[in-house]
Amino acid sequence: MIVKADLDVCRKGMQSYIGKRVRLRSNGGRKRTIVQEGVLDRCYPNVFTVRCARKNVTDHETVSFSYIDILTRVVEIAIEPESDRRKDMTH
């Protein structure tokens, strides 16, 4: 059972990664997995938002997920290491 304290810990953990690149993997149904990459944008009381670049478009798409999705493992999140980004920027 998920309690409010679990949500608070998850939200506070996510807040420390605001501005970092993340990769989210979720179930798209019928054996389909959806992978989205972007920057953790904001953390709200019940959800967090990720700013994702759209293919062939200069705009960004904002997607939101709930902390419960993370706690129940419906959505898996990986924080990309900064050292990898620095390598990409220099080459």
Phi and psi restraints in degrees (range 20) as a CNS / XPLOR table:
assign (resid 1 and name C) (resid 2 and name N)
       (resid 2 and name CA) (resid 2 and name C) 1.0 -91.6 20.0 2
assign (resid 2 and name N) (resid 2 and name CA)
       (resid 2 and name C) (resid 3 and name N) 1.0 129.1 20.0 2
assign (resid 2 and name C) (resid 3 and name N)
       (resid 3 and name CA) (resid 3 and name C) 1.0 -112.5 20.0 2
assign (resid 3 and name N) (resid 3 and name CA)
       (resid 3 and name C) (resid 4 and name N) 1.0 168.2 20.0 2
assign (resid 3 and name C) (resid 4 and name N)
       (resid 4 and name CA) (resid 4 and name C) 1.0 -56.7 20.0 2
assign (resid 4 and name N) (resid 4 and name CA)
       (resid 4 and name C) (resid 5 and name N) 1.0 -36.5 20.0 2
assign (resid 4 and name C) (resid 5 and name N)
       (resid 5 and name CA) (resid 5 and name C) 1.0 -61.4 20.0 2
assign (resid 5 and name N) (resid 5 and name CA)
       (resid 5 and name C) (resid 6 and name N) 1.0 -37.3 20.0 2
assign (resid 5 and name C) (resid 6 and name N)
       (resid 6 and name CA) (resid 6 and name C) 1.0 -63.2 20.0 2
assign (resid 6 and name N) (resid 6 and name CA)
       (resid 6 and name C) (resid 7 and name N) 1.0 -42.5 20.0 2
assign (resid 6 and name C) (resid 7 and name N)
       (resid 7 and name CA) (resid 7 and name C) 1.0 -64.1 20.0 2
assign (resid 7 and name N) (resid 7 and name CA)
       (resid 7 and name C) (resid 8 and name N) 1.0 -40.8 20.0 2
assign (resid 7 and name C) (resid 8 and name N)
       (resid 8 and name CA) (resid 8 and name C) 1.0 -62.8 20.0 2
assign (resid 8 and name N) (resid 8 and name CA)
       (resid 8 and name C) (resid 9 and name N) 1.0 -43.0 20.0 2
assign (resid 8 and name C) (resid 9 and name N)
       (resid 9 and name CA) (resid 9 and name C) 1.0 -64.8 20.0 2
assign (resid 9 and name N) (resid 9 and name CA)
       (resid 9 and name C) (resid 10 and name N) 1.0 -42.6 20.0 2
assign (resid 9 and name C) (resid 10 and name N)
       (resid 10 and name CA) (resid 10 and name C) 1.0 -63.4 20.0 2
assign (resid 10 and name N) (resid 10 and name CA)
       (resid 10 and name C) (resid 11 and name N) 1.0 -45.7 20.0 2
assign (resid 10 and name C) (resid 11 and name N)
       (resid 11 and name CA) (resid 11 and name C) 1.0 -62.5 20.0 2
assign (resid 11 and name N) (resid 11 and name CA)
       (resid 11 and name C) (resid 12 and name N) 1.0 -44.7 20.0 2
assign (resid 11 and name C) (resid 12 and name N)
       (resid 12 and name CA) (resid 12 and name C) 1.0 -64.7 20.0 2
assign (resid 12 and name N) (resid 12 and name CA)
       (resid 12 and name C) (resid 13 and name N) 1.0 -37.6 20.0 2
assign (resid 12 and name C) (resid 13 and name N)
       (resid 13 and name CA) (resid 13 and name C) 1.0 -63.9 20.0 2
assign (resid 13 and name N) (resid 13 and name CA)
       (resid 13 and name C) (resid 14 and name N) 1.0 -42.5 20.0 2
assign (resid 13 and name C) (resid 14 and name N)
       (resid 14 and name CA) (resid 14 and name C) 1.0 -66.7 20.0 2
assign (resid 14 and name N) (resid 14 and name CA)
       (resid 14 and name C) (resid 15 and name N) 1.0 -37.2 20.0 2
assign (resid 14 and name C) (resid 15 and name N)
       (resid 15 and name CA) (resid 15 and name C) 1.0 -60.1 20.0 2
assign (resid 15 and name N) (resid 15 and name CA)
       (resid 15 and name C) (resid 16 and name N) 1.0 -30.0 20.0 2
assign (resid 15 and name C) (resid 16 and name N)
       (resid 16 and name CA) (resid 16 and name C) 1.0 -71.6 20.0 2
assign (resid 16 and name N) (resid 16 and name CA)
       (resid 16 and name C) (resid 17 and name N) 1.0 -13.3 20.0 2
assign (resid 16 and name C) (resid 17 and name N)
       (resid 17 and name CA) (resid 17 and name C) 1.0 -105.5 20.0 2
assign (resid 17 and name N) (resid 17 and name CA)
       (resid 17 and name C) (resid 18 and name N) 1.0 9.5 20.0 2
assign (resid 17 and name C) (resid 18 and name N)
       (resid 18 and name CA) (resid 18 and name C) 1.0 -58.7 20.0 2
assign (resid 18 and name N) (resid 18 and name CA)
       (resid 18 and name C) (resid 19 and name N) 1.0 132.0 20.0 2
assign (resid 18 and name C) (resid 19 and name N)
       (resid 19 and name CA) (resid 19 and name C) 1.0 92.2 20.0 2
assign (resid 19 and name N) (resid 19 and name CA)
       (resid 19 and name C) (resid 20 and name N) 1.0 -7.2 20.0 2
assign (resid 19 and name C) (resid 20 and name N)
       (resid 20 and name CA) (resid 20 and name C) 1.0 -93.4 20.0 2
assign (resid 20 and name N) (resid 20 and name CA)
       (resid 20 and name C) (resid 21 and name N) 1.0 154.1 20.0 2
assign (resid 20 and name C) (resid 21 and name N)
       (resid 21 and name CA) (resid 21 and name C) 1.0 -76.5 20.0 2
assign (resid 21 and name N) (resid 21 and name CA)
       (resid 21 and name C) (resid 22 and name N) 1.0 136.4 20.0 2
assign (resid 21 and name C) (resid 22 and name N)
       (resid 22 and name CA) (resid 22 and name C) 1.0 -132.1 20.0 2
assign (resid 22 and name N) (resid 22 and name CA)
       (resid 22 and name C) (resid 23 and name N) 1.0 157.0 20.0 2
assign (resid 22 and name C) (resid 23 and name N)
       (resid 23 and name CA) (resid 23 and name C) 1.0 -124.2 20.0 2
assign (resid 23 and name N) (resid 23 and name CA)
       (resid 23 and name C) (resid 24 and name N) 1.0 125.1 20.0 2
assign (resid 23 and name C) (resid 24 and name N)
       (resid 24 and name CA) (resid 24 and name C) 1.0 -113.2 20.0 2
assign (resid 24 and name N) (resid 24 and name CA)
       (resid 24 and name C) (resid 25 and name N) 1.0 136.2 20.0 2
assign (resid 24 and name C) (resid 25 and name N)
       (resid 25 and name CA) (resid 25 and name C) 1.0 -124.9 20.0 2
assign (resid 25 and name N) (resid 25 and name CA)
       (resid 25 and name C) (resid 26 and name N) 1.0 124.8 20.0 2
assign (resid 25 and name C) (resid 26 and name N)
       (resid 26 and name CA) (resid 26 and name C) 1.0 -136.1 20.0 2
assign (resid 26 and name N) (resid 26 and name CA)
       (resid 26 and name C) (resid 27 and name N) 1.0 162.6 20.0 2
assign (resid 26 and name C) (resid 27 and name N)
       (resid 27 and name CA) (resid 27 and name C) 1.0 -81.4 20.0 2
assign (resid 27 and name N) (resid 27 and name CA)
       (resid 27 and name C) (resid 28 and name N) 1.0 124.4 20.0 2
assign (resid 27 and name C) (resid 28 and name N)
       (resid 28 and name CA) (resid 28 and name C) 1.0 -97.7 20.0 2
assign (resid 28 and name N) (resid 28 and name CA)
       (resid 28 and name C) (resid 29 and name N) 1.0 4.9 20.0 2
assign (resid 28 and name C) (resid 29 and name N)
       (resid 29 and name CA) (resid 29 and name C) 1.0 86.0 20.0 2
assign (resid 29 and name N) (resid 29 and name CA)
       (resid 29 and name C) (resid 30 and name N) 1.0 153.3 20.0 2
assign (resid 29 and name C) (resid 30 and name N)
       (resid 30 and name CA) (resid 30 and name C) 1.0 49.8 20.0 2
assign (resid 30 and name N) (resid 30 and name CA)
       (resid 30 and name C) (resid 31 and name N) 1.0 51.1 20.0 2
assign (resid 30 and name C) (resid 31 and name N)
       (resid 31 and name CA) (resid 31 and name C) 1.0 59.8 20.0 2
assign (resid 31 and name N) (resid 31 and name CA)
       (resid 31 and name C) (resid 32 and name N) 1.0 27.9 20.0 2
assign (resid 31 and name C) (resid 32 and name N)
       (resid 32 and name CA) (resid 32 and name C) 1.0 -110.3 20.0 2
assign (resid 32 and name N) (resid 32 and name CA)
       (resid 32 and name C) (resid 33 and name N) 1.0 133.2 20.0 2
assign (resid 32 and name C) (resid 33 and name N)
       (resid 33 and name CA) (resid 33 and name C) 1.0 -111.8 20.0 2
assign (resid 33 and name N) (resid 33 and name CA)
       (resid 33 and name C) (resid 34 and name N) 1.0 134.6 20.0 2
assign (resid 33 and name C) (resid 34 and name N)
       (resid 34 and name CA) (resid 34 and name C) 1.0 -105.3 20.0 2
assign (resid 34 and name N) (resid 34 and name CA)
       (resid 34 and name C) (resid 35 and name N) 1.0 125.6 20.0 2
assign (resid 34 and name C) (resid 35 and name N)
       (resid 35 and name CA) (resid 35 and name C) 1.0 -116.0 20.0 2
assign (resid 35 and name N) (resid 35 and name CA)
       (resid 35 and name C) (resid 36 and name N) 1.0 126.8 20.0 2
assign (resid 35 and name C) (resid 36 and name N)
       (resid 36 and name CA) (resid 36 and name C) 1.0 -126.8 20.0 2
assign (resid 36 and name N) (resid 36 and name CA)
       (resid 36 and name C) (resid 37 and name N) 1.0 139.8 20.0 2
assign (resid 36 and name C) (resid 37 and name N)
       (resid 37 and name CA) (resid 37 and name C) 1.0 -123.3 20.0 2
assign (resid 37 and name N) (resid 37 and name CA)
       (resid 37 and name C) (resid 38 and name N) 1.0 142.7 20.0 2
assign (resid 37 and name C) (resid 38 and name N)
       (resid 38 and name CA) (resid 38 and name C) 1.0 -178.3 20.0 2
assign (resid 38 and name N) (resid 38 and name CA)
       (resid 38 and name C) (resid 39 and name N) 1.0 -159.8 20.0 2
assign (resid 38 and name C) (resid 39 and name N)
       (resid 39 and name CA) (resid 39 and name C) 1.0 -113.9 20.0 2
assign (resid 39 and name N) (resid 39 and name CA)
       (resid 39 and name C) (resid 40 and name N) 1.0 129.9 20.0 2
assign (resid 39 and name C) (resid 40 and name N)
       (resid 40 and name CA) (resid 40 and name C) 1.0 -64.3 20.0 2
assign (resid 40 and name N) (resid 40 and name CA)
       (resid 40 and name C) (resid 41 and name N) 1.0 118.1 20.0 2
assign (resid 40 and name C) (resid 41 and name N)
       (resid 41 and name CA) (resid 41 and name C) 1.0 -95.1 20.0 2
assign (resid 41 and name N) (resid 41 and name CA)
       (resid 41 and name C) (resid 42 and name N) 1.0 -59.3 20.0 2
assign (resid 41 and name C) (resid 42 and name N)
       (resid 42 and name CA) (resid 42 and name C) 1.0 -145.0 20.0 2
assign (resid 42 and name N) (resid 42 and name CA)
       (resid 42 and name C) (resid 43 and name N) 1.0 155.3 20.0 2
assign (resid 42 and name C) (resid 43 and name N)
       (resid 43 and name CA) (resid 43 and name C) 1.0 -120.3 20.0 2
assign (resid 43 and name N) (resid 43 and name CA)
       (resid 43 and name C) (resid 44 and name N) 1.0 123.9 20.0 2
assign (resid 43 and name C) (resid 44 and name N)
       (resid 44 and name CA) (resid 44 and name C) 1.0 -109.5 20.0 2
assign (resid 44 and name N) (resid 44 and name CA)
       (resid 44 and name C) (resid 45 and name N) 1.0 174.7 20.0 2
assign (resid 44 and name C) (resid 45 and name N)
       (resid 45 and name CA) (resid 45 and name C) 1.0 -56.8 20.0 2
assign (resid 45 and name N) (resid 45 and name CA)
       (resid 45 and name C) (resid 46 and name N) 1.0 -36.0 20.0 2
assign (resid 45 and name C) (resid 46 and name N)
       (resid 46 and name CA) (resid 46 and name C) 1.0 -118.3 20.0 2
assign (resid 46 and name N) (resid 46 and name CA)
       (resid 46 and name C) (resid 47 and name N) 1.0 -15.9 20.0 2
assign (resid 46 and name C) (resid 47 and name N)
       (resid 47 and name CA) (resid 47 and name C) 1.0 -139.2 20.0 2
assign (resid 47 and name N) (resid 47 and name CA)
       (resid 47 and name C) (resid 48 and name N) 1.0 165.0 20.0 2
assign (resid 47 and name C) (resid 48 and name N)
       (resid 48 and name CA) (resid 48 and name C) 1.0 -130.2 20.0 2
assign (resid 48 and name N) (resid 48 and name CA)
       (resid 48 and name C) (resid 49 and name N) 1.0 155.6 20.0 2
assign (resid 48 and name C) (resid 49 and name N)
       (resid 49 and name CA) (resid 49 and name C) 1.0 -117.5 20.0 2
assign (resid 49 and name N) (resid 49 and name CA)
       (resid 49 and name C) (resid 50 and name N) 1.0 147.9 20.0 2
assign (resid 49 and name C) (resid 50 and name N)
       (resid 50 and name CA) (resid 50 and name C) 1.0 -126.2 20.0 2
assign (resid 50 and name N) (resid 50 and name CA)
       (resid 50 and name C) (resid 51 and name N) 1.0 130.5 20.0 2
assign (resid 50 and name C) (resid 51 and name N)
       (resid 51 and name CA) (resid 51 and name C) 1.0 -92.1 20.0 2
assign (resid 51 and name N) (resid 51 and name CA)
       (resid 51 and name C) (resid 52 and name N) 1.0 113.7 20.0 2
assign (resid 51 and name C) (resid 52 and name N)
       (resid 52 and name CA) (resid 52 and name C) 1.0 -111.9 20.0 2
assign (resid 52 and name N) (resid 52 and name CA)
       (resid 52 and name C) (resid 53 and name N) 1.0 140.2 20.0 2
assign (resid 52 and name C) (resid 53 and name N)
       (resid 53 and name CA) (resid 53 and name C) 1.0 -79.0 20.0 2
assign (resid 53 and name N) (resid 53 and name CA)
       (resid 53 and name C) (resid 54 and name N) 1.0 137.1 20.0 2
assign (resid 53 and name C) (resid 54 and name N)
       (resid 54 and name CA) (resid 54 and name C) 1.0 -91.4 20.0 2
assign (resid 54 and name N) (resid 54 and name CA)
       (resid 54 and name C) (resid 55 and name N) 1.0 147.4 20.0 2
assign (resid 54 and name C) (resid 55 and name N)
       (resid 55 and name CA) (resid 55 and name C) 1.0 -66.8 20.0 2
assign (resid 55 and name N) (resid 55 and name CA)
       (resid 55 and name C) (resid 56 and name N) 1.0 135.6 20.0 2
assign (resid 55 and name C) (resid 56 and name N)
       (resid 56 and name CA) (resid 56 and name C) 1.0 60.6 20.0 2
assign (resid 56 and name N) (resid 56 and name CA)
       (resid 56 and name C) (resid 57 and name N) 1.0 20.8 20.0 2
assign (resid 56 and name C) (resid 57 and name N)
       (resid 57 and name CA) (resid 57 and name C) 1.0 -136.1 20.0 2
assign (resid 57 and name N) (resid 57 and name CA)
       (resid 57 and name C) (resid 58 and name N) 1.0 142.4 20.0 2
assign (resid 57 and name C) (resid 58 and name N)
       (resid 58 and name CA) (resid 58 and name C) 1.0 -81.6 20.0 2
assign (resid 58 and name N) (resid 58 and name CA)
       (resid 58 and name C) (resid 59 and name N) 1.0 -16.0 20.0 2
assign (resid 58 and name C) (resid 59 and name N)
       (resid 59 and name CA) (resid 59 and name C) 1.0 -76.4 20.0 2
assign (resid 59 and name N) (resid 59 and name CA)
       (resid 59 and name C) (resid 60 and name N) 1.0 167.8 20.0 2
assign (resid 59 and name C) (resid 60 and name N)
       (resid 60 and name CA) (resid 60 and name C) 1.0 -113.6 20.0 2
assign (resid 60 and name N) (resid 60 and name CA)
       (resid 60 and name C) (resid 61 and name N) 1.0 151.5 20.0 2
assign (resid 60 and name C) (resid 61 and name N)
       (resid 61 and name CA) (resid 61 and name C) 1.0 -108.1 20.0 2
assign (resid 61 and name N) (resid 61 and name CA)
       (resid 61 and name C) (resid 62 and name N) 1.0 136.0 20.0 2
assign (resid 61 and name C) (resid 62 and name N)
       (resid 62 and name CA) (resid 62 and name C) 1.0 -106.0 20.0 2
assign (resid 62 and name N) (resid 62 and name CA)
       (resid 62 and name C) (resid 63 and name N) 1.0 126.1 20.0 2
assign (resid 62 and name C) (resid 63 and name N)
       (resid 63 and name CA) (resid 63 and name C) 1.0 -118.0 20.0 2
assign (resid 63 and name N) (resid 63 and name CA)
       (resid 63 and name C) (resid 64 and name N) 1.0 150.4 20.0 2
assign (resid 63 and name C) (resid 64 and name N)
       (resid 64 and name CA) (resid 64 and name C) 1.0 -122.9 20.0 2
assign (resid 64 and name N) (resid 64 and name CA)
       (resid 64 and name C) (resid 65 and name N) 1.0 150.6 20.0 2
assign (resid 64 and name C) (resid 65 and name N)
       (resid 65 and name CA) (resid 65 and name C) 1.0 -138.7 20.0 2
assign (resid 65 and name N) (resid 65 and name CA)
       (resid 65 and name C) (resid 66 and name N) 1.0 153.8 20.0 2
assign (resid 65 and name C) (resid 66 and name N)
       (resid 66 and name CA) (resid 66 and name C) 1.0 -95.7 20.0 2
assign (resid 66 and name N) (resid 66 and name CA)
       (resid 66 and name C) (resid 67 and name N) 1.0 155.2 20.0 2
assign (resid 66 and name C) (resid 67 and name N)
       (resid 67 and name CA) (resid 67 and name C) 1.0 -65.4 20.0 2
assign (resid 67 and name N) (resid 67 and name CA)
       (resid 67 and name C) (resid 68 and name N) 1.0 -29.5 20.0 2
assign (resid 67 and name C) (resid 68 and name N)
       (resid 68 and name CA) (resid 68 and name C) 1.0 -62.7 20.0 2
assign (resid 68 and name N) (resid 68 and name CA)
       (resid 68 and name C) (resid 69 and name N) 1.0 -36.0 20.0 2
assign (resid 68 and name C) (resid 69 and name N)
       (resid 69 and name CA) (resid 69 and name C) 1.0 -59.9 20.0 2
assign (resid 69 and name N) (resid 69 and name CA)
       (resid 69 and name C) (resid 70 and name N) 1.0 -37.3 20.0 2
assign (resid 69 and name C) (resid 70 and name N)
       (resid 70 and name CA) (resid 70 and name C) 1.0 -70.9 20.0 2
assign (resid 70 and name N) (resid 70 and name CA)
       (resid 70 and name C) (resid 71 and name N) 1.0 -46.7 20.0 2
assign (resid 70 and name C) (resid 71 and name N)
       (resid 71 and name CA) (resid 71 and name C) 1.0 -65.4 20.0 2
assign (resid 71 and name N) (resid 71 and name CA)
       (resid 71 and name C) (resid 72 and name N) 1.0 -33.6 20.0 2
assign (resid 71 and name C) (resid 72 and name N)
       (resid 72 and name CA) (resid 72 and name C) 1.0 -91.0 20.0 2
assign (resid 72 and name N) (resid 72 and name CA)
       (resid 72 and name C) (resid 73 and name N) 1.0 0.8 20.0 2
assign (resid 72 and name C) (resid 73 and name N)
       (resid 73 and name CA) (resid 73 and name C) 1.0 64.1 20.0 2
assign (resid 73 and name N) (resid 73 and name CA)
       (resid 73 and name C) (resid 74 and name N) 1.0 26.4 20.0 2
assign (resid 73 and name C) (resid 74 and name N)
       (resid 74 and name CA) (resid 74 and name C) 1.0 -71.1 20.0 2
assign (resid 74 and name N) (resid 74 and name CA)
       (resid 74 and name C) (resid 75 and name N) 1.0 -34.2 20.0 2
assign (resid 74 and name C) (resid 75 and name N)
       (resid 75 and name CA) (resid 75 and name C) 1.0 -121.3 20.0 2
assign (resid 75 and name N) (resid 75 and name CA)
       (resid 75 and name C) (resid 76 and name N) 1.0 130.5 20.0 2
assign (resid 75 and name C) (resid 76 and name N)
       (resid 76 and name CA) (resid 76 and name C) 1.0 -103.0 20.0 2
assign (resid 76 and name N) (resid 76 and name CA)
       (resid 76 and name C) (resid 77 and name N) 1.0 137.0 20.0 2
assign (resid 76 and name C) (resid 77 and name N)
       (resid 77 and name CA) (resid 77 and name C) 1.0 -123.6 20.0 2
assign (resid 77 and name N) (resid 77 and name CA)
       (resid 77 and name C) (resid 78 and name N) 1.0 139.2 20.0 2
assign (resid 77 and name C) (resid 78 and name N)
       (resid 78 and name CA) (resid 78 and name C) 1.0 -129.4 20.0 2
assign (resid 78 and name N) (resid 78 and name CA)
       (resid 78 and name C) (resid 79 and name N) 1.0 129.4 20.0 2
assign (resid 78 and name C) (resid 79 and name N)
       (resid 79 and name CA) (resid 79 and name C) 1.0 -89.3 20.0 2
assign (resid 79 and name N) (resid 79 and name CA)
       (resid 79 and name C) (resid 80 and name N) 1.0 124.6 20.0 2
assign (resid 79 and name C) (resid 80 and name N)
       (resid 80 and name CA) (resid 80 and name C) 1.0 -76.9 20.0 2
assign (resid 80 and name N) (resid 80 and name CA)
       (resid 80 and name C) (resid 81 and name N) 1.0 134.0 20.0 2
assign (resid 80 and name C) (resid 81 and name N)
       (resid 81 and name CA) (resid 81 and name C) 1.0 -63.9 20.0 2
assign (resid 81 and name N) (resid 81 and name CA)
       (resid 81 and name C) (resid 82 and name N) 1.0 143.1 20.0 2
assign (resid 81 and name C) (resid 82 and name N)
       (resid 82 and name CA) (resid 82 and name C) 1.0 -67.7 20.0 2
assign (resid 82 and name N) (resid 82 and name CA)
       (resid 82 and name C) (resid 83 and name N) 1.0 -30.8 20.0 2
assign (resid 82 and name C) (resid 83 and name N)
       (resid 83 and name CA) (resid 83 and name C) 1.0 -61.3 20.0 2
assign (resid 83 and name N) (resid 83 and name CA)
       (resid 83 and name C) (resid 84 and name N) 1.0 -34.2 20.0 2
assign (resid 83 and name C) (resid 84 and name N)
       (resid 84 and name CA) (resid 84 and name C) 1.0 -66.3 20.0 2
assign (resid 84 and name N) (resid 84 and name CA)
       (resid 84 and name C) (resid 85 and name N) 1.0 -38.9 20.0 2
assign (resid 84 and name C) (resid 85 and name N)
       (resid 85 and name CA) (resid 85 and name C) 1.0 -65.9 20.0 2
assign (resid 85 and name N) (resid 85 and name CA)
       (resid 85 and name C) (resid 86 and name N) 1.0 -40.5 20.0 2
assign (resid 85 and name C) (resid 86 and name N)
       (resid 86 and name CA) (resid 86 and name C) 1.0 -64.0 20.0 2
assign (resid 86 and name N) (resid 86 and name CA)
       (resid 86 and name C) (resid 87 and name N) 1.0 -38.2 20.0 2
assign (resid 86 and name C) (resid 87 and name N)
       (resid 87 and name CA) (resid 87 and name C) 1.0 -63.3 20.0 2
assign (resid 87 and name N) (resid 87 and name CA)
       (resid 87 and name C) (resid 88 and name N) 1.0 -42.4 20.0 2
assign (resid 87 and name C) (resid 88 and name N)
       (resid 88 and name CA) (resid 88 and name C) 1.0 -63.9 20.0 2
assign (resid 88 and name N) (resid 88 and name CA)
       (resid 88 and name C) (resid 89 and name N) 1.0 -35.4 20.0 2
assign (resid 88 and name C) (resid 89 and name N)
       (resid 89 and name CA) (resid 89 and name C) 1.0 -72.9 20.0 2
assign (resid 89 and name N) (resid 89 and name CA)
       (resid 89 and name C) (resid 90 and name N) 1.0 -30.7 20.0 2
assign (resid 89 and name C) (resid 90 and name N)
       (resid 90 and name CA) (resid 90 and name C) 1.0 -85.4 20.0 2
assign (resid 90 and name N) (resid 90 and name CA)
       (resid 90 and name C) (resid 91 and name N) 1.0 -19.6 20.0 2
